[in-house]
């Protein structure tokens, strides 16, 4: 019988016991070995022949990859092997980072989120990564182990292009740390898919805002956009406007227009570039308005 | 081809299996253990026909390497009925007419079982959210949702 969906190509499964061992192996087999956690993205690409590797390196047993902890001073640390459902149902996440729970819950299905991870979502560097924007807006920092030991990489300098990051051969991302959110933060994630739930995003908009006495408007907003440029990015000009001008319905509409002008989407099977641009404007306006309504209560 | 010997629990039985490194949990269940209740639909983590419980949580078994399952506890649709008696979810969904061609049913039963385990009284919305990853092209979901709701009352 012909199986229309063949299994994975021939490969070797490697499960290193230590970070040093993992980094060494990955460096020695640069280009032919790939670290994985849930595998929800790389298995599909291996099956489709888009990705070719000789070794899959399971990072789930490594130190720090299972950590999920909140420290009132340092913030939240999410290990690379912590599935999204664990993050989305964690009481500290719900209490302090509800927008992250919202973004995680927007990914695919319940059973997929039992395997998919936030760090995996980030390392795939897909322009459409649903949790990336929120992690950027929350000033996430990646904790990385490489052949030279430990180092940190801020998320906003992590992406180079679709599927490309600043990670070097031998690097394993152990976890992401999200600093304690600013007091009074309100955040949302708005996702447009071909259906209400379960699909990849056509446009993803993460917005958060908080009172800030230092900014002329009295508030600071962060706006991160997904699926509308080679990498998820922050709409800095729109953010600047919201901190400079008094926040009104008009300012919000203006910021949404600026956000729309900052994107460079493509036409693809999920939507045209033009549609994406318009949807960035609409969803950004909706998201800022929602955040503002809660902030100004 | 690299092989690995793994020992795991499948439907309350301890199994020791030699698996090629590139074999998925789904392939192992069907080919090595002849548990063909779990179906291969999309092989891409979208359709949910291959859903099984891994350490108590539903996962797409096409998205898990068998080699990763050392020490794991797996429950497939074959493990839901006890002593020849269908589980509550199986009975209620069958009674509600939630089974037509039956291809999605094994995965659907696993997702529904896991849902009722973590939330014994789900709303319609919560039921629909829980089966987002289980595609059914026959029923329109209505009868399945009704069946799961009935199971919650049993």
Interface residues (C-beta under 8 A of the other chain):
Chain A: X3 X5 X6 X7 X8 X9 X10 X11 X12 X13 X38 X39 X40 X43 X44 X47 X56 X58 X60 X85 X108 X109 X110 X111 X112 X114 X115 X197 X198
Chain B: X1 X2 X4 X20 X21 X22 X23 X24 X27 X40 X42 X43 X44 X45 X46 X48 X51 X54 X57 X58 X59 X60 X62 X63 X64 X65 X67 X68 X111 X114 X129 X130 X132 X133 X134
